Amino acid sequence: MTLAMAGFAAEDMLIKSAAQAMPTGQVLSAIGFGGLIVFAVMTRAAGDRVWDARYLSRGMIVRSGFEVAGRLFYTLSFVLVPLTVATAILQAAPLVVVGGAALVLGERVEWRRWAAVAAGLVGVMLILRPGVEGFDALALLAVLGMLGFAGRDLATRAAAPGLSHRQMGVAGFAMMTLAGLIIWAVEGRAVWPEARGAGLVAGAVVLAVLAYHALTIAMRTGEVSAVAPWRYTRLVFAGIVGLAVFGERPDAYTLLGSAIVVGSGIVALVAGRRRGG
């Protein structure tokens, strides 16, 4: 799990760097298409069907819609605002999933987990600081991205269970490609990538595929209660990358809000495992 989070943070770094010289949509769609090709080859080699009619099931369509929204808004957020800020807001996604499971799926959520959800939202508000000096409206893009990924995770429960993780990778990277094409269409321009830009995109494809695999292995072979809290190491890696590569220095409110979000997420996870859900 830690390796997966390091990979995703490094992928974000390469995308943010490549987007300084190339349109964001062009970068994202290229990475999505590259990952799609890799997972299609892996799927075919494993004897699975690259195209499966279950991609068009209601659950998968809903999941895919949220995936596009998450990819689109989150990518725009960390390209336009500090990577540390966007990553910190993203960490609230598991808390939104907890609330959504109760409100949408009718799952029972005890008061400790509701308290953790409320505290996590307070942490997000500290990071955003709406209505006060230092508020950046572009950070709301990270909130939309976080909601998209939370919706995707909720919809995954209704998605076709028979699809392999390689097929889910095909679907995920196809939606990443679509999100990039939407941004690209709005931007309305394209550039021929120089060697550095092409290298950054290629590196991001490799990291995205490896991180996805590491995440899948962690979630399928380890106990969820043991490995899931290590998702929050992504914030640590993002902070290191933000400082070392982009010169980001989060203020006290961002650090405090991040700590509250991470702490709340761990509390919600532990409380959920104690009651067996």
C-alpha positions, 0 to 999 in steps of 0.5 A: 500500500505504501509503495502504491501511494508513493507511486500515485504521488510520483505520478501526480508530480509528473503530470503536474510537471508535464502540464507546465509545457503541454495542455493538461487534457493532452497529458491526461488522455495520453497517460490514460491511453497508455495505461489502457493499452498496457492493461488491455495486453495484460487482460488478453494475456491472462485469457480474459476478454478486453471488451466485456458486455458487463462494462455497460451494466448499470453499476459500471456506467454509474461507476465510470461516470464518477471515475471521469468526474474524479479524474477530471477535477482532481487532475485540474486541482493539483495542476492549478493549486499546490499538490499538497492541498489537493492531496490533503482534500482527496484524503477525505474520500473514505469519510464521504464513502462512510457517509454515503454508505449510510445515506445511499446504501442504507448501511448502519453507521455508528455514532463514532464513525459519524463523528469522524466524518464530521471532524474530517469535513471540519478538516477540509474546511480548514484547508479550504478556509472559505470566506477568509484571506488565503482562500483559493476557489480553485481548491474547490476542484479538489473537493469535486474530484474527491466527491467523484472518487468517493462516488466511484468507490460507492458505485464499485459495490454495485459494479459487476463482481465477475470482472477481473482487476485487469478488466477493471484497469481497462475500464478505469484507464478508459475513463481517464482517457475520456476525462483527458479528452474532455479537458483537452476539448475545452482547452482547444489546443495541442502541442507536439511534445518535446523529449522531456514532455514525452518522457514525463508522460511515459514515466507517469504511465509506468507509475500509474500501472505499477501503483494500481497493481500494488494497490490491488495486491495490498487490498486483495492479500492483506487485511483491510484494517491493516493496510488501508490506513497506509493510504494516508502515506500519500499525503506524506509523499505529496508533501515531500514532492511538493516541497522538493520539486515545486517549492510548496510550503503548506501553512499551519491551517493546511497542516492542521486540517490535513492532520484532522482529515487523516486522523478522522479517516483512521478513526472511522476505519478502526471503528468500522472494523471493530463492528465488522463492517 
